[in-house]
Amino acid sequence: MESRNSPVLIVGAGPAGSTLAAALARSGRAVTLLHDPARRKHCGGGVPPRAFARLRSLDGLRAPRAEIGRLSVSSRTGARCEIELSSPLAIYDRAAFDGALRAAAAGAGARLVPARVTGIRREGGMWVLAAGGREHRGRFLVGADGAAGIVRRSLSAPFPPDALSLCAGYYLRAPDPGAAHVGFPGPPGCYTWIFPGPETASAGIVAPLPGWRGDSLRRLLRAWMAERFPGASFDFGRPFAAMVPTARLRPRGVCGGGWALIGDAAGVADPVTREGIFFSMRSAELLAAALGAGRPALYPLLLRAHLLRWHAASLFVRRWLFTGPRADAQTRLLTRSAAARRAAAEFVSGHLAFGRYASAILAARIGGRGVA
């Protein structure tokens, strides 16, 4: 096999891997970014406004997007409300979004290798990756290839089933191109969505992995869509499924001697919304800062300082607001309280953290302030 040398090897060219590759290449580091061209990550494609204020990688990104300023929320008991967002939610076609980030990484100087990594070994202080019939060598290895990727499987512990969520759904024509839709069909930790993208919409459902399969989740999704949009016709010919880590972030298991994990491989997705794009890109920036300082061991500390607080609050709020009857109660409150809707608009737009959102909902529930 032919060998090629590079100081930093990144496996996976989604938002996390491409963001890291671009940041390191801009700083003058030699980077090889390996990605499986057959792999596609399925998700809603939503990027909150806070991401554009905080992530350099989104500056001038050439990828088509839809901007949604209205959110419709419904519960299993029939409660419904409309929320005008304080800042629009950007919805990308995920394949185009990932492609634009890869192109930005290549433009910054990263070397792209469109080949699936099939083997990892350590040899004389170097990592050796087998991919595309060649060996690729580097002194530092980064896993950005997802929750079940080869780097995490080889170097860290797999996520247990109760630390994962299953997403399933369809790509189809949006029933209301001007609004995103979220519903709480009943099962704990489960919600549905329809996100209108620039060309097609993603309609999906997510639930904790134990006890669910893709086909059973899709049946629940179709039932919710039929009830939510009576008389509408949907083409269910383009199904998808994906796994998302939703455990509490544990920075201790995300790096070791000469290696690190970012994005879903590190378990940084939001435990409530399962939103991962912003958190994946943020984890990449934090690792870039640690590597730039020549101190990779700083990375878990940076995760703890910048992301762990958000995750801890998310898990608390998930138990208090987003399970079963409590999700119903929250939706009913949103229908009658202008203050609660304003808080929800700020929360969805990314301007309000979980703790402050929970406080605002509690104040509206107890005091009844701002009732429309």
Secondary structure per residue as TSV (DSSP state, phi and psi in degrees):
chain	resnum	aa	ss	phi	psi
A	1	M	-	360.0	142.1
A	2	E	E	-76.0	139.5
A	3	S	E	-107.6	144.6
A	4	R	E	-133.4	143.1
A	5	N	E	-108.5	142.1
A	6	S	-	-159.7	135.6
A	7	P	S	-65.0	-34.4
A	8	V	E	-123.7	124.3
A	9	L	E	-110.0	127.5
A	10	I	E	-119.3	123.1
A	11	V	E	-102.4	116.5
A	12	G	-	108.3	123.5
A	13	A	-	-119.4	42.4
A	14	G	S	-82.7	-160.7
A	15	P	H	-56.4	-40.3
A	16	A	H	-69.4	-53.8
A	17	G	H	-62.3	-43.6
A	18	S	H	-69.8	-36.3
A	19	T	H	-62.5	-45.2
A	20	L	H	-64.6	-44.5
A	21	A	H	-59.3	-43.9
A	22	A	H	-65.0	-42.9
A	23	A	H	-64.0	-44.1
A	24	L	H	-68.6	-41.1
A	25	A	H	-64.1	-39.4
A	26	R	H	-63.3	-28.6
A	27	S	T	-84.7	0.5
A	28	G	T	98.2	2.7
A	29	R	-	-78.8	145.7
A	30	A	-	-80.6	129.5
A	31	V	E	-135.0	135.1
A	32	T	E	-114.5	123.8
A	33	L	E	-110.7	110.9
A	34	L	E	-102.2	134.2
A	35	H	E	-146.0	146.3
A	36	D	-	-81.7	111.6
A	37	P	T	-65.3	-17.7
A	38	A	T	-86.5	-11.0
A	39	R	-	-88.2	132.8
A	40	R	-	-131.2	130.1
A	41	K	-	-87.9	129.5
A	42	H	-	-103.0	129.5
A	43	C	S	-164.7	179.4
A	44	G	-	-71.3	-21.8
A	45	G	-	80.9	11.9
A	46	G	E	-80.0	135.4
A	47	V	E	-127.2	116.7
A	48	P	-	-72.3	157.2
A	49	P	H	-56.4	-32.0
A	50	R	H	-60.6	-26.7
A	51	A	H	-64.3	-37.8
A	52	F	H	-70.9	-24.9
A	53	A	H	-81.8	-21.4
A	54	R	H	-114.8	-18.5
A	55	L	-	-110.0	116.7
A	56	R	G	-63.9	-31.9
A	57	S	G	-62.9	-20.3
A	58	L	G	-86.8	-10.2
A	59	D	T	-64.9	117.3
A	60	G	T	69.6	17.0
A	61	L	-	-65.4	127.5
A	62	R	-	-94.4	84.2
A	63	A	-	-144.6	131.8
A	64	P	-	-64.6	144.8
A	65	R	E	-149.0	155.7
A	66	A	E	-104.1	145.7
A	67	E	E	-115.2	120.2
A	68	I	E	-110.7	124.5
A	69	G	E	-108.3	3.8
A	70	R	E	-135.3	138.3
A	71	L	E	-125.5	129.6
A	72	S	E	-104.7	130.2
A	73	V	E	-120.9	134.7
A	74	S	E	-138.1	156.2
A	75	S	E	-122.2	172.3
A	76	R	T	-66.4	-22.3
A	77	T	T	-86.9	-0.6
A	78	G	S	99.2	-4.4
A	79	A	-	-66.8	136.7
A	80	R	E	-141.6	148.6
A	81	C	E	-152.7	158.8
A	82	E	E	-112.9	134.8
A	83	I	E	-122.3	124.9
A	84	E	E	-86.9	118.8
A	85	L	E	-74.5	144.1
A	86	S	E	-72.3	-27.2
A	87	S	E	-140.5	142.9
A	88	P	E	-69.0	148.4
A	89	L	E	-89.6	126.8
A	90	A	E	-86.1	130.8
A	91	I	E	-118.5	118.7
A	92	Y	E	-104.4	152.4
A	93	D	-	-72.4	119.8
A	94	R	H	-64.0	-37.5
A	95	A	H	-64.9	-42.2
A	96	A	H	-67.7	-38.2
A	97	F	H	-62.6	-50.0
A	98	D	H	-61.9	-39.9
A	99	G	H	-63.5	-39.1
A	100	A	H	-67.0	-38.6
A	101	L	H	-67.6	-38.6
A	102	R	H	-62.5	-42.5
A	103	A	H	-63.2	-38.2
A	104	A	H	-65.3	-39.0
A	105	A	H	-64.5	-43.4
A	106	A	H	-64.1	-39.7
A	107	G	H	-64.1	-28.1
A	108	A	H	-80.1	-11.5
A	109	G	T	119.2	-0.5
A	110	A	-	-71.8	145.9
A	111	R	E	-94.9	122.2
A	112	L	E	-91.7	135.9
A	113	V	E	-125.0	103.2
A	114	P	E	-81.2	75.7
A	115	A	S	-151.8	143.3
A	116	R	-	-77.0	133.2
A	117	V	E	-77.4	125.9
A	118	T	E	-114.4	-7.8
A	119	G	E	-158.8	147.2
A	120	I	E	-135.0	131.5
A	121	R	E	-147.9	161.2
A	122	R	E	-107.6	134.2
A	123	E	E	-146.8	109.5
A	124	G	T	59.1	41.2
A	125	G	T	80.4	3.5
A	126	M	E	-116.9	147.1
A	127	W	E	-86.4	139.3
A	128	V	E	-124.8	118.3
A	129	L	E	-109.3	133.4
A	130	A	E	-95.3	123.0
A	131	A	E	-160.0	129.4
A	132	G	T	62.2	31.7
A	133	G	T	78.8	11.1
A	134	R	E	-132.7	165.9
A	135	E	E	-108.9	136.0
A	136	H	E	-121.2	126.1
A	137	R	E	-114.6	144.2
A	138	G	E	-161.9	160.3
A	139	R	S	-87.2	-20.0
A	140	F	E	-131.9	136.2
A	141	L	E	-119.4	133.6
A	142	V	E	-123.4	128.1
A	143	G	E	-96.0	113.9
A	144	A	-	-128.4	31.1
A	145	D	S	-107.2	26.1
A	146	G	-	95.6	174.0
A	147	A	T	-64.0	-29.3
A	148	A	T	-113.6	22.2
A	149	G	-	-70.5	165.3
A	150	I	H	-67.1	-30.6
A	151	V	H	-69.6	-47.4
A	152	R	H	-62.7	-41.9
A	153	R	H	-61.3	-34.7
A	154	S	H	-84.0	-32.0
A	155	L	H	-118.0	-14.7
A	156	S	S	-133.8	-172.0
A	157	A	-	-91.0	141.3
A	158	P	-	-67.3	153.5
A	159	F	-	-70.7	132.9
A	160	P	-	-69.9	158.1
A	161	P	G	-55.6	-36.4
A	162	D	G	-75.8	0.1
A	163	A	G	-104.3	10.5
A	164	L	E	-122.9	151.6
A	165	S	E	-119.0	151.2
A	166	L	E	-109.3	125.9
A	167	C	E	-106.1	139.5
A	168	A	E	-147.0	152.8
A	169	G	E	173.3	-154.0
A	170	Y	E	-144.6	153.2
A	171	Y	E	-99.3	129.8
A	172	L	E	-158.9	-178.5
A	173	R	-	-78.8	135.2
A	174	A	-	-71.7	132.7
A	175	P	S	-71.1	-25.4
A	176	D	S	-143.0	91.7
A	177	P	T	-62.5	-16.2
A	178	G	T	-91.9	-1.8
A	179	A	-	-140.6	148.2
A	180	A	E	-93.9	151.1
A	181	H	E	-127.6	135.0
A	182	V	E	-131.2	136.7
A	183	G	E	-135.8	154.1
A	184	F	E	-117.1	94.9
A	185	P	-	-76.4	-6.6
A	186	G	S	131.8	-55.3
A	187	P	S	-59.1	144.4
A	188	P	T	-56.2	135.0
A	189	G	T	71.2	13.3
A	190	C	-	-110.1	136.0
A	191	Y	E	-147.5	160.8
A	192	T	E	-113.3	160.6
A	193	W	E	-151.3	155.9
A	194	I	E	-132.8	118.3
A	195	F	E	-115.8	111.4
A	196	P	E	-73.5	119.6
A	197	G	-	-93.1	-171.1
A	198	P	S	-66.0	-27.3
A	199	E	S	-125.2	-47.9
A	200	T	S	-126.8	168.7
A	201	A	E	-106.2	154.4
A	202	S	E	-105.7	127.4
A	203	A	E	-112.5	121.2
A	204	G	E	-144.5	173.6
A	205	I	E	-145.8	143.3
A	206	V	E	-133.8	143.6
A	207	A	E	-154.2	157.5
A	208	P	E	-55.2	138.8
A	209	L	S	-58.5	-47.0
A	210	P	T	-56.8	128.3
A	211	G	T	90.2	-1.0
A	212	W	-	-125.7	150.6
A	213	R	-	-128.1	161.8
A	214	G	H	-58.3	-42.0
A	215	D	H	-68.1	-36.7
A	216	S	H	-70.7	-36.4
A	217	L	H	-65.3	-41.2
A	218	R	H	-65.1	-35.7
A	219	R	H	-61.4	-43.5
A	220	L	H	-63.8	-39.1
A	221	L	H	-63.8	-45.9
A	222	R	H	-62.7	-38.4
A	223	A	H	-63.9	-42.2
A	224	W	H	-64.1	-41.7
A	225	M	H	-66.2	-38.9
A	226	A	H	-64.7	-37.9
A	227	E	H	-74.1	-38.0
A	228	R	H	-76.1	-32.8
A	229	F	S	-128.2	69.1
A	230	P	T	-61.4	134.7
A	231	G	T	87.5	-12.1
A	232	A	-	-77.7	148.1
A	233	S	-	-110.2	129.5
A	234	F	-	-122.0	143.9
A	235	D	-	-96.3	110.3
A	236	F	-	-98.5	32.9
A	237	G	-	-86.3	-4.6
A	238	R	S	-124.1	76.2
A	239	P	E	-78.0	160.2
A	240	F	E	-147.9	164.3
A	241	A	E	-153.5	150.3
A	242	A	E	-156.6	154.9
A	243	M	E	-107.0	137.8
A	244	V	E	-129.6	129.5
A	245	P	E	-74.1	130.4
A	246	T	-	-134.9	29.3
A	247	A	S	-83.2	171.6
A	248	R	-	-64.2	134.6
A	249	L	-	-59.7	129.0
A	250	R	-	-123.3	92.0
A	251	P	G	-60.3	-19.5
A	252	R	G	-63.0	-27.6
A	253	G	G	-101.4	18.8
A	254	V	S	-106.4	-0.3
A	255	C	E	-157.4	160.1
A	256	G	E	-154.3	-157.3
A	257	G	T	-68.3	100.7
A	258	G	T	81.2	15.1
A	259	W	E	-149.0	160.1
A	260	A	E	-156.9	159.3
A	261	L	E	-118.3	142.0
A	262	I	-	-135.5	166.0
A	263	G	G	65.4	-145.8
A	264	D	G	-60.8	-29.7
A	265	A	G	-61.9	-28.0
A	266	A	G	-93.3	-6.9
A	267	G	T	76.1	38.6
A	268	V	-	-94.8	-0.3
A	269	A	S	-62.3	150.5
A	270	D	-	-63.6	126.2
A	271	P	T	-66.9	-20.9
A	272	V	T	-92.6	-62.1
A	273	T	T	-80.2	-18.2
A	274	R	-	64.2	15.8
A	275	E	-	-67.6	128.8
A	276	G	-	-124.2	-18.6
A	277	I	H	-62.3	-52.3
A	278	F	H	-60.0	-47.3
A	279	F	H	-67.5	-34.8
A	280	S	H	-64.6	-46.1
A	281	M	H	-67.4	-35.6
A	282	R	H	-66.6	-40.9
A	283	S	H	-62.6	-36.1
A	284	A	H	-64.2	-42.0
A	285	E	H	-63.1	-38.3
A	286	L	H	-67.6	-40.2
A	287	L	H	-66.9	-38.0
A	288	A	H	-60.2	-40.1
A	289	A	H	-64.1	-42.4
A	290	A	H	-65.5	-43.2
A	291	L	H	-68.3	-37.3
A	292	G	H	-63.0	-31.6
A	293	A	T	-82.2	-2.5
A	294	G	T	72.7	19.9
A	295	R	-	-133.8	76.6
A	296	P	T	-56.1	-27.9
A	297	A	T	-66.9	-12.6
A	298	L	H	-71.4	-21.5
A	299	Y	H	-55.8	-49.9
A	300	P	H	-60.0	-34.2
A	301	L	H	-67.4	-38.2
A	302	L	H	-67.9	-39.8
A	303	L	H	-59.0	-45.1
A	304	R	I	-62.7	-41.1
A	305	A	I	-72.4	-36.4
A	306	H	I	-104.0	-25.7
A	307	L	I	-120.4	-28.5
A	308	L	I	-63.9	-37.9
A	309	R	H	-60.8	-41.9
A	310	W	H	-62.2	-43.7
A	311	H	H	-65.4	-41.5
A	312	A	H	-62.2	-43.7
A	313	A	H	-65.1	-37.0
A	314	S	H	-60.3	-45.0
A	315	L	H	-64.9	-37.5
A	316	F	H	-65.5	-46.6
A	317	V	H	-68.1	-32.8
A	318	R	H	-58.9	-42.7
A	319	R	H	-70.2	-31.4
A	320	W	H	-88.3	-31.9
A	321	L	H	-121.1	-20.8
A	322	F	S	-118.9	27.5
A	323	T	S	-125.4	127.8
A	324	G	H	46.0	-123.8
A	325	P	H	-58.7	-28.4
A	326	R	H	-69.6	-34.3
A	327	A	H	-65.6	-38.4
A	328	D	H	-61.3	-47.2
A	329	A	H	-61.5	-39.7
A	330	Q	H	-63.4	-42.8
A	331	T	H	-65.2	-41.3
A	332	R	H	-62.8	-38.8
A	333	L	H	-63.2	-40.8
A	334	L	H	-62.4	-32.7
A	335	T	H	-69.2	-26.4
A	336	R	H	-112.0	-11.3
A	337	S	B	-116.8	116.2
A	338	A	H	-65.0	-35.4
A	339	A	H	-64.8	-41.1
A	340	A	H	-65.6	-39.4
A	341	R	H	-65.8	-38.8
A	342	R	H	-62.9	-42.4
A	343	A	H	-63.3	-41.8
A	344	A	H	-63.8	-38.9
A	345	A	H	-62.6	-42.3
A	346	E	H	-68.5	-36.5
A	347	F	H	-66.7	-49.1
A	348	V	H	-65.3	-34.7
A	349	S	T	-73.3	-10.5
A	350	G	T	90.5	8.7
A	351	H	S	-93.1	-7.5
A	352	L	S	-128.7	123.7
A	353	A	-	-75.9	167.9
A	354	F	H	-57.5	-45.0
A	355	G	H	-61.1	-44.6
A	356	R	H	-69.8	-34.5
A	357	Y	H	-65.0	-44.9
A	358	A	H	-60.5	-40.2
A	359	S	H	-64.0	-40.9
A	360	A	H	-66.1	-40.1
A	361	I	H	-66.2	-41.1
A	362	L	H	-63.7	-42.0
A	363	A	H	-62.9	-42.0
A	364	A	H	-66.8	-37.0
A	365	R	H	-69.1	-42.1
A	366	I	H	-79.5	-45.9
A	367	G	H	-89.8	-20.6
A	368	G	-	69.6	21.4
A	369	R	T	-73.8	146.7
A	370	G	T	72.9	24.9
A	371	V	B	-68.8	127.3
A	372	A	-	-69.5	360.0
